[in-house]
Amino acid sequence: MKRKLFLFTACGLLMLAQANAQSEATTQALTYQATATKINDLVHTKLEVSFDYDKSYMYGKAWITLQPHFYETDTLALDAKGMEIKKVAIVKGGATTPLKYEYDGWMLNIKLDKKYKGGEKYTVYVDYTAKPNELKVKGSAAITDAKGLYFINPKGEEKDKPTQIWTQGETEANSVWCPTIDKPNQKTTDEIAMTVPAKYVTLSNGLLISQKKNADGTRTDYWKMDMPHAPYLMFMGVGDYSIVKDKYGNKEVNYYVEKEYEPVARRIFGYTPEMMAFYKRITGIDYAWQKYSQIIGRDYVSGAMENTTATLHQESAQQDARELVDGNGWESTIAHELFHHWFGDLVTAESWSNLTVNESFANYSETLWDEYKHGKDAGDAQNYNDMHGYLQSNSEKKDLVRFYYADKEDMFDAVSYNKGGRILHMLRNYVGDSAFFRSLNNYLTTNKFKAAEAQNLRLAFEEVTGKDLNWFFNQWYYGAGHPKLNISYAYDDAAKQVTVTVKQTQDGDKVFRLPFAIDVYNGSAKVRHSVEMTEREQQFTFSYGSSKPDLVNVDGDKILLCEKTDDKSLANFIHQYKFAGNYLDRREAIDACAKNADNTDAQALLKLAVNDKYFGLRNYALSKLKMDNTAIKDGFESIIANIAKTDKNSTVRAQALSLLAAYNKPEYKTLFEKSVMDSSYSVSGQALEALTKIDPALALQKAQQLKAQPAKGKLMESISGVLIDAGSEADFDYVAGNFAKMPLSQAKMEMLQPVADYIAKVNNTALVKKGVDMIVDFRESIPAAYKSQLTPYINNMVLMGIAGKKKAQLAGANATATQEQIEYIRSKAK
């Protein structure tokens, strides 16, 4: 699963940090979360289902084949959440015999007809109705709801939204629509016959074996999955999709998209076959499953989900042609979910405590793919961004393998994903590429179609490398935190030696064992020293030749998961940019030069950096230029203007346009006006904002023209911004409609206050109420993990802020209506 993670800064990250810290402190004192005991094992699941769109019900019949795991038993406990159970029976020779059972709305406890021995198969039949909308469950920050089966716009009442059905099983929600043993250490084959309106297509695990038209205008599609997988990976999808067909070898690769996205489906998902080939090459194991399909789900409760052979993506994956000009923002998620078909689907975490063997690998696959497809800088950038995400998450007290947690949903966090991926990056560097990928092959081969834990991973690496890795796994997998390093240098020209002092400054008694490289540079010549830190403070001394080194670079490969203070000089950092050359080497140098922007050497380096070979660092360097610094503003103008006109990457041009606006020069009006019509939404949006500073009337005119055309991303935000500032009440539907359509994101949070300011200026009471309701809908859609922090902010600062501005209007001619608006706002700010 790829999480849908929000960083809502409007109310301050400090509040979230404090809440997370309190949660962590509580977590460590909780009860041990054991791997689920296996009394019965799933063998095969057969379903026949149909859907009631008016009631949002699913009518199901299930034939579940099981066997006692080892000890004989005459009882069976099935997870079956919120169902109406109509019949439970044992199946023998085609006949069914009713069984006694007890059902409390969550667990179906069945008394079998006899005692069955270990390995002796039996089949039970359950006739039931699933009622997901009547079930009260909670989600998490990563998975915002857990009712398993979702009817999207089932009656077609929302004109701009398709009718769909999709399921979401992780963690243990598929038992809302399928009686099962809903634990990750179970495996089952399955077959599902879905009866749906004939106008819709369906998707499930495995292959579509047959389709049968029915006399009542429905069709029954029969899907069969003949390889075992965990119950949470079972999937059903129904809707009015275009199916764009692709291939990997002789296997189907299909993309299920809404019809308007059919022309760009290959631009969104088209790397999938190449990804499959790449993952086969690095693991030595081919894609194991019968086919691979990807489908879009409206109102999806997370980012994406690796249902075996049938990955589900949220609607943000559907990008139009102009969005794709700026790059495929969903590519890393596509890679992530696909790699789960090795790590998570083929070999599954035996418990949620061991989620790392699923999610850390899927997270790290994003780095691996970027490195392979887009170059080492792209891979390193992905790696750095994920590390930064972990470091900002305030998760230092959480173990990677976590046997103590409040709820299984809590495992889906920046530790299981981001930190785990960075630990794999360090392990890869420690053992070397060949051993790393051979070890992955060993792990997957040994545990194929089974459940595993982190110890299985350790054993696989030890078998391949011949190294004892208990220290590494105890430190990183079964421990918490990360090192905080203070690095300093002392040069002794008489002795021709440099001494590097590295201190671990993290709180507590834990001392990390850290193998890394220290590179010593004279000009472009580098001498590498491999060292290992095992103490709280340690010194490493190296001899040098006739001249003092230009640079001593600790962690030369930039692989350590750490926070650090590095006492390099500005000259050292400049040399690092030019000769060390890794993405993070250059990024650190850009930071150092930006902090010393008055220094002419720093300015010269920044002029190199804004033309860096990697577009991500060009963007970053531009973002570090401070236009309130006269030396920067005067010295970079021609460079910025040239980048805005000529850079090959649209996001870099957009960044340059945003800086160029600070000059407020009429001579750039032609460039801004031309760029407003650029094919890139980012370029167009930034140009429109820049134009407002030179010619606000023209910018408003352009915004009015552009709002009649499709607009997403930065352009949509910029049009809305211009209309909020300078438009009229007549623009309400555009501004409100765009805000309502924005997915939960940082961008939507940042748009909240401007939209509220706009609503405060609106006089029409019906529109004010509509706008307030839209903000309330946004408030209610916030994941439970963030509600306690954000609800007071939205109520007190945003909604009551509108009310406060309305009070100032009470002296006007529209006083009665204004008072009604104020009372309505107050009623909603609760």
Solvent accessible surface area in square Angstrom, and as a share of the most:
residue,aa,sasa,rsa
1,M,0,0.00
2,K,45,0.19
3,R,33,0.12
4,K,32,0.14
5,L,86,0.43
6,F,3,0.01
7,L,99,0.49
8,F,0,0.00
9,T,65,0.38
10,A,47,0.36
11,C,18,0.11
12,G,27,0.26
13,L,75,0.37
14,L,123,0.61
15,M,82,0.37
16,L,13,0.07
17,A,20,0.16
18,Q,95,0.42
19,A,30,0.23
20,N,61,0.31
21,A,43,0.33
22,Q,125,0.56
23,S,58,0.37
24,E,4,0.02
25,A,58,0.45
26,T,80,0.46
27,T,9,0.05
28,Q,78,0.35
29,A,89,0.69
30,L,57,0.28
31,T,109,0.63
32,Y,111,0.42
33,Q,56,0.25
34,A,70,0.54
35,T,50,0.29
36,A,31,0.24
37,T,117,0.68
38,K,67,0.28
39,I,104,0.53
40,N,7,0.04
41,D,21,0.11
42,L,8,0.04
43,V,40,0.23
44,H,42,0.19
45,T,0,0.00
46,K,74,0.31
47,L,1,0.01
48,E,73,0.33
49,V,5,0.03
50,S,36,0.24
51,F,23,0.10
52,D,29,0.15
53,Y,36,0.14
54,D,105,0.54
55,K,123,0.52
56,S,9,0.06
57,Y,36,0.14
58,M,0,0.00
59,Y,80,0.31
60,G,2,0.02
61,K,79,0.33
62,A,0,0.00
63,W,57,0.20
64,I,0,0.00
65,T,25,0.15
66,L,0,0.00
67,Q,43,0.19
68,P,0,0.00
69,H,90,0.40
70,F,145,0.60
71,Y,172,0.65
72,E,96,0.43
73,T,16,0.09
74,D,30,0.15
75,T,67,0.39
76,L,4,0.02
77,A,46,0.36
78,L,0,0.00
79,D,17,0.09
80,A,0,0.00
81,K,30,0.13
82,G,22,0.21
83,M,14,0.06
84,E,78,0.35
85,I,25,0.13
86,K,104,0.44
87,K,78,0.33
88,V,3,0.02
89,A,0,0.00
90,I,5,0.02
91,V,33,0.19
92,K,103,0.44
93,G,92,0.88
94,G,75,0.73
95,A,62,0.48
96,T,57,0.33
97,T,78,0.45
98,P,98,0.61
99,L,18,0.09
100,K,166,0.70
101,Y,82,0.31
102,E,131,0.59
103,Y,60,0.23
104,D,101,0.52
105,G,21,0.20
106,W,111,0.39
107,M,64,0.29
108,L,0,0.00
109,N,70,0.36
110,I,4,0.02
111,K,101,0.43
112,L,7,0.03
113,D,64,0.33
114,K,90,0.38
115,K,119,0.50
116,Y,4,0.01
117,K,140,0.59
118,G,39,0.38
119,G,42,0.40
120,E,58,0.26
121,K,122,0.52
122,Y,10,0.04
123,T,28,0.16
124,V,0,0.00
125,Y,21,0.08
126,V,0,0.00
127,D,28,0.14
128,Y,1,0.00
129,T,3,0.01
130,A,0,0.00
131,K,40,0.17
132,P,0,0.00
133,N,75,0.39
134,E,105,0.47
135,L,20,0.10
136,K,173,0.73
137,V,47,0.27
138,K,138,0.58
139,G,10,0.10
140,S,12,0.08
141,A,24,0.19
142,A,3,0.02
143,I,2,0.01
144,T,38,0.22
145,D,42,0.22
146,A,18,0.14
147,K,45,0.19
148,G,0,0.00
149,L,0,0.00
150,Y,9,0.04
151,F,19,0.08
152,I,13,0.07
153,N,13,0.07
154,P,36,0.23
155,K,115,0.49
156,G,45,0.43
157,E,136,0.61
158,E,88,0.40
159,K,186,0.79
160,D,112,0.58
161,K,45,0.19
162,P,34,0.21
163,T,19,0.11
164,Q,4,0.02
165,I,2,0.01
166,W,2,0.01
167,T,0,0.00
168,Q,1,0.00
169,G,0,0.00
170,E,3,0.01
171,T,3,0.02
172,E,23,0.10
173,A,4,0.03
174,N,1,0.00
175,S,0,0.00
176,V,1,0.00
177,W,0,0.00
178,C,1,0.00
179,P,0,0.00
180,T,2,0.01
181,I,23,0.12
182,D,1,0.01
183,K,62,0.26
184,P,5,0.03
185,N,9,0.05
186,Q,4,0.02
187,K,29,0.12
188,T,1,0.00
189,T,27,0.16
190,D,1,0.01
191,E,26,0.12
192,I,0,0.00
193,A,18,0.14
194,M,0,0.00
195,T,36,0.21
196,V,1,0.01
197,P,37,0.23
198,A,46,0.36
199,K,149,0.63
200,Y,20,0.08
201,V,40,0.23
202,T,6,0.03
203,L,0,0.00
204,S,0,0.00
205,N,1,0.00
206,G,0,0.00
207,L,66,0.33
208,L,70,0.35
209,I,92,0.47
210,S,56,0.36
211,Q,102,0.45
212,K,136,0.57
213,K,173,0.73
214,N,40,0.21
215,A,121,0.94
216,D,112,0.58
217,G,49,0.47
218,T,28,0.16
219,R,25,0.09
220,T,30,0.18
221,D,0,0.00
222,Y,58,0.22
223,W,10,0.04
224,K,80,0.34
225,M,0,0.00
226,D,89,0.46
227,M,38,0.17
228,P,42,0.27
229,H,0,0.00
230,A,0,0.00
231,P,0,0.00
232,Y,2,0.01
233,L,0,0.00
234,M,1,0.01
235,F,0,0.00
236,M,0,0.00
237,G,1,0.01
238,V,2,0.01
239,G,0,0.00
240,D,65,0.34
241,Y,11,0.04
242,S,12,0.08
243,I,59,0.30
244,V,19,0.11
245,K,135,0.57
246,D,28,0.14
247,K,121,0.51
248,Y,30,0.11
249,G,68,0.65
250,N,136,0.70
251,K,50,0.21
252,E,81,0.36
253,V,0,0.00
254,N,7,0.04
255,Y,0,0.00
256,Y,8,0.03
257,V,0,0.00
258,E,16,0.07
259,K,112,0.47
260,E,130,0.58
261,Y,20,0.08
262,E,85,0.38
263,P,114,0.72
264,V,17,0.10
265,A,0,0.00
266,R,125,0.46
267,R,126,0.46
268,I,4,0.02
269,F,1,0.00
270,G,29,0.28
271,Y,84,0.32
272,T,0,0.00
273,P,24,0.15
274,E,58,0.26
275,M,1,0.00
276,M,0,0.00
277,A,49,0.38
278,F,11,0.05
279,Y,0,0.00
280,K,89,0.38
281,R,157,0.57
282,I,17,0.09
283,T,2,0.01
284,G,54,0.52
285,I,28,0.14
286,D,61,0.31
287,Y,3,0.01
288,A,27,0.21
289,W,1,0.00
290,Q,31,0.14
291,K,3,0.01
292,Y,0,0.00
293,S,0,0.00
294,Q,1,0.00
295,I,2,0.01
296,I,0,0.00
297,G,0,0.00
298,R,43,0.16
299,D,68,0.35
300,Y,7,0.03
301,V,11,0.06
302,S,0,0.00
303,G,1,0.01
304,A,0,0.00
305,M,0,0.00
306,E,0,0.00
307,N,0,0.00
308,T,0,0.00
309,T,0,0.00
310,A,0,0.00
311,T,0,0.00
312,L,1,0.00
313,H,0,0.00
314,Q,15,0.07
315,E,57,0.25
316,S,38,0.24
317,A,0,0.00
318,Q,9,0.04
319,Q,14,0.06
320,D,32,0.17
321,A,44,0.34
322,R,60,0.22
323,E,41,0.18
324,L,16,0.08
325,V,61,0.35
326,D,38,0.20
327,G,39,0.38
328,N,32,0.16
329,G,63,0.61
330,W,31,0.11
331,E,20,0.09
332,S,26,0.17
333,T,6,0.04
334,I,3,0.01
335,A,0,0.00
336,H,0,0.00
337,E,0,0.00
338,L,0,0.00
339,F,1,0.00
340,H,0,0.00
341,H,2,0.01
342,W,2,0.01
343,F,0,0.00
344,G,0,0.00
345,D,0,0.00
346,L,1,0.01
347,V,0,0.00
348,T,0,0.00
349,A,0,0.00
350,E,38,0.17
351,S,9,0.06
352,W,10,0.04
353,S,1,0.01
354,N,2,0.01
355,L,0,0.00
356,T,2,0.01
357,V,1,0.01
358,N,0,0.00
359,E,0,0.00
360,S,1,0.00
361,F,3,0.01
362,A,0,0.00
363,N,5,0.03
364,Y,1,0.01
365,S,0,0.00
366,E,3,0.01
367,T,0,0.00
368,L,6,0.03
369,W,0,0.00
370,D,22,0.11
371,E,46,0.20
372,Y,91,0.34
373,K,66,0.28
374,H,88,0.39
375,G,31,0.30
376,K,114,0.48
377,D,20,0.10
378,A,10,0.08
379,G,0,0.00
380,D,23,0.12
381,A,9,0.07
382,Q,34,0.15
383,N,14,0.07
384,Y,41,0.15
385,N,84,0.43
386,D,18,0.09
387,M,21,0.09
388,H,81,0.36
389,G,29,0.28
390,Y,2,0.01
391,L,35,0.18
392,Q,99,0.44
393,S,23,0.15
394,N,62,0.32
395,S,5,0.03
396,E,72,0.32
397,K,112,0.47
398,K,30,0.13
399,D,36,0.19
400,L,0,0.00
401,V,2,0.01
402,R,5,0.02
403,F,59,0.25
404,Y,90,0.34
405,Y,16,0.06
406,A,69,0.53
407,D,38,0.20
408,K,56,0.24
409,E,14,0.06
410,D,56,0.29
411,M,0,0.00
412,F,8,0.03
413,D,18,0.09
414,A,7,0.06
415,V,0,0.00
416,S,0,0.00
417,Y,3,0.01
418,N,9,0.05
419,K,1,0.00
420,G,0,0.00
421,G,0,0.00
422,R,3,0.01
423,I,0,0.00
424,L,0,0.00
425,H,18,0.08
426,M,11,0.05
427,L,0,0.00
428,R,26,0.10
429,N,65,0.33
430,Y,63,0.24
431,V,20,0.11
432,G,29,0.28
433,D,73,0.38
434,S,89,0.57
435,A,23,0.18
436,F,0,0.00
437,F,34,0.14
438,R,152,0.56
439,S,0,0.00
440,L,1,0.00
441,N,40,0.21
442,N,26,0.13
443,Y,0,0.00
444,L,0,0.00
445,T,82,0.48
446,T,82,0.48
447,N,11,0.06
448,K,92,0.39
449,F,51,0.21
450,K,117,0.49
451,A,31,0.24
452,A,1,0.01
453,E,47,0.21
454,A,0,0.00
455,Q,62,0.27
456,N,49,0.25
457,L,1,0.01
458,R,33,0.12
459,L,94,0.47
460,A,6,0.05
461,F,0,0.00
462,E,33,0.15
463,E,133,0.60
464,V,50,0.28
465,T,32,0.18
466,G,71,0.68
467,K,86,0.36
468,D,95,0.49
469,L,0,0.00
470,N,56,0.29
471,W,45,0.16
472,F,6,0.02
473,F,1,0.00
474,N,87,0.44
475,Q,19,0.08
476,W,4,0.01
477,Y,2,0.01
478,Y,58,0.22
479,G,12,0.12
480,A,25,0.19
481,G,10,0.10
482,H,6,0.03
483,P,0,0.00
484,K,54,0.23
485,L,6,0.03
486,N,59,0.30
487,I,1,0.01
488,S,39,0.25
489,Y,36,0.14
490,A,61,0.47
491,Y,64,0.24
492,D,69,0.36
493,D,80,0.41
494,A,101,0.79
495,A,52,0.40
496,K,76,0.32
497,Q,68,0.30
498,V,0,0.00
499,T,30,0.17
500,V,0,0.00
501,T,18,0.10
502,V,0,0.00
503,K,84,0.36
504,Q,3,0.01
505,T,76,0.44
506,Q,14,0.06
507,D,136,0.70
508,G,55,0.53
509,D,139,0.72
510,K,70,0.30
511,V,57,0.33
512,F,3,0.01
513,R,78,0.28
514,L,2,0.01
515,P,34,0.21
516,F,14,0.06
517,A,9,0.07
518,I,0,0.00
519,D,1,0.01
520,V,9,0.05
521,Y,10,0.04
522,N,56,0.29
523,G,28,0.27
524,S,85,0.55
525,A,67,0.52
526,K,97,0.41
527,V,88,0.51
528,R,101,0.37
529,H,50,0.22
530,S,100,0.65
531,V,23,0.13
532,E,59,0.27
533,M,0,0.00
534,T,70,0.41
535,E,96,0.43
536,R,77,0.28
537,E,83,0.37
538,Q,33,0.15
539,Q,117,0.52
540,F,22,0.09
541,T,70,0.41
542,F,21,0.09
543,S,84,0.54
544,Y,21,0.08
545,G,50,0.48
546,S,107,0.69
547,S,62,0.40
548,K,104,0.44
549,P,5,0.03
550,D,58,0.30
551,L,0,0.00
552,V,2,0.01
553,N,0,0.00
554,V,1,0.01
555,D,9,0.05
556,G,5,0.04
557,D,49,0.25
558,K,17,0.07
559,I,16,0.08
560,L,10,0.05
561,L,1,0.00
562,C,12,0.07
563,E,66,0.30
564,K,64,0.27
565,T,88,0.51
566,D,25,0.13
567,D,95,0.49
568,K,18,0.08
569,S,55,0.36
570,L,37,0.19
571,A,70,0.54
572,N,23,0.12
573,F,26,0.11
574,I,23,0.12
575,H,23,0.10
576,Q,0,0.00
577,Y,23,0.09
578,K,110,0.46
579,F,84,0.35
580,A,21,0.16
581,G,30,0.29
582,N,29,0.15
583,Y,8,0.03
584,L,26,0.13
585,D,1,0.00
586,R,9,0.03
587,R,36,0.13
588,E,28,0.13
589,A,0,0.00
590,I,0,0.00
591,D,38,0.20
592,A,12,0.09
593,C,0,0.00
594,A,19,0.15
595,K,171,0.72
596,N,65,0.34
597,A,13,0.10
598,D,109,0.57
599,N,60,0.31
600,T,104,0.60
601,D,86,0.45
602,A,0,0.00
603,Q,27,0.12
604,A,57,0.44
605,L,2,0.01
606,L,1,0.00
607,K,73,0.31
608,L,89,0.44
609,A,0,0.00
610,V,0,0.00
611,N,87,0.45
612,D,8,0.04
613,K,162,0.69
614,Y,32,0.12
615,F,82,0.34
616,G,21,0.21
617,L,0,0.00
618,R,30,0.11
619,N,27,0.14
620,Y,40,0.15
621,A,0,0.00
622,L,0,0.00
623,S,52,0.33
624,K,56,0.24
625,L,7,0.04
626,K,111,0.47
627,M,34,0.15
628,D,132,0.68
629,N,31,0.16
630,T,96,0.56
631,A,43,0.33
632,I,1,0.00
633,K,59,0.25
634,D,100,0.52
635,G,32,0.31
636,F,1,0.00
637,E,31,0.14
638,S,87,0.56
639,I,39,0.20
640,I,0,0.00
641,A,9,0.07
642,N,82,0.42
643,I,4,0.02
644,A,5,0.04
645,K,121,0.51
646,T,84,0.49
647,D,19,0.10
648,K,196,0.83
649,N,34,0.18
650,S,7,0.04
651,T,34,0.20
652,V,0,0.00
653,R,41,0.15
654,A,5,0.04
655,Q,49,0.22
656,A,0,0.00
657,L,0,0.00
658,S,39,0.25
659,L,21,0.10
660,L,0,0.00
661,A,5,0.04
662,A,37,0.29
663,Y,20,0.08
664,N,89,0.45
665,K,68,0.29
666,P,102,0.64
667,E,123,0.55
668,Y,21,0.08
669,K,66,0.28
670,T,105,0.61
671,L,24,0.12
672,F,1,0.00
673,E,58,0.26
674,K,154,0.65
675,S,11,0.07
676,V,0,0.00
677,M,115,0.52
678,D,35,0.18
679,S,64,0.41
680,S,0,0.00
681,Y,5,0.02
682,S,24,0.15
683,V,2,0.01
684,S,0,0.00
685,G,0,0.00
686,Q,36,0.16
687,A,0,0.00
688,L,0,0.00
689,E,66,0.29
690,A,1,0.01
691,L,0,0.00
692,T,39,0.23
693,K,120,0.51
694,I,37,0.19
695,D,32,0.17
696,P,84,0.53
697,A,77,0.59
698,L,27,0.13
699,A,0,0.00
700,L,45,0.23
701,Q,95,0.42
702,K,27,0.12
703,A,0,0.00
704,Q,67,0.30
705,Q,90,0.40
706,L,5,0.03
707,K,58,0.25
708,A,92,0.71
709,Q,84,0.37
710,P,108,0.68
711,A,19,0.15
712,K,60,0.25
713,G,34,0.33
714,K,55,0.23
715,L,1,0.01
716,M,18,0.08
717,E,41,0.18
718,S,1,0.01
719,I,0,0.00
720,S,2,0.02
721,G,23,0.22
722,V,11,0.06
723,L,0,0.00
724,I,7,0.03
725,D,116,0.60
726,A,56,0.44
727,G,25,0.24
728,S,60,0.38
729,E,60,0.27
730,A,90,0.70
731,D,2,0.01
732,F,4,0.02
733,D,97,0.50
734,Y,40,0.15
735,V,2,0.01
736,A,6,0.05
737,G,27,0.26
738,N,11,0.06
739,F,2,0.01
740,A,61,0.47
741,K,150,0.64
742,M,14,0.06
743,P,69,0.43
744,L,31,0.15
745,S,30,0.19
746,Q,50,0.22
747,A,34,0.26
748,K,16,0.07
749,M,4,0.02
750,E,109,0.49
751,M,19,0.08
752,L,2,0.01
753,Q,66,0.29
754,P,48,0.30
755,V,1,0.01
756,A,1,0.01
757,D,48,0.25
758,Y,6,0.02
759,I,1,0.00
760,A,3,0.02
761,K,113,0.48
762,V,2,0.01
763,N,86,0.44
764,N,68,0.35
765,T,28,0.16
766,A,72,0.55
767,L,41,0.20
768,V,0,0.00
769,K,54,0.23
770,K,110,0.47
771,G,0,0.00
772,V,0,0.00
773,D,50,0.26
774,M,20,0.09
775,I,0,0.00
776,V,19,0.11
777,D,95,0.49
778,F,5,0.02
779,R,18,0.06
780,E,99,0.44
781,S,52,0.34
782,I,3,0.02
783,P,3,0.02
784,A,61,0.47
785,A,53,0.41
786,Y,21,0.08
787,K,63,0.27
788,S,83,0.54
789,Q,16,0.07
790,L,0,0.00
791,T,35,0.20
792,P,59,0.37
793,Y,38,0.15
794,I,0,0.00
795,N,13,0.06
796,N,95,0.49
797,M,122,0.54
798,V,0,0.00
799,L,0,0.00
800,M,68,0.30
801,G,26,0.25
802,I,2,0.01
803,A,0,0.00
804,G,39,0.37
805,K,96,0.40
806,K,0,0.00
807,K,103,0.44
808,A,90,0.69
809,Q,58,0.26
810,L,57,0.29
811,A,105,0.82
812,G,41,0.39
813,A,120,0.93
814,N,63,0.32
815,A,36,0.28
816,T,120,0.70
817,A,24,0.18
818,T,3,0.02
819,Q,70,0.31
820,E,83,0.37
821,Q,1,0.00
822,I,1,0.01
823,E,84,0.38
824,Y,51,0.19
825,I,0,0.00
826,R,90,0.33
827,S,58,0.38
828,K,63,0.27
829,A,18,0.14
830,K,175,0.74
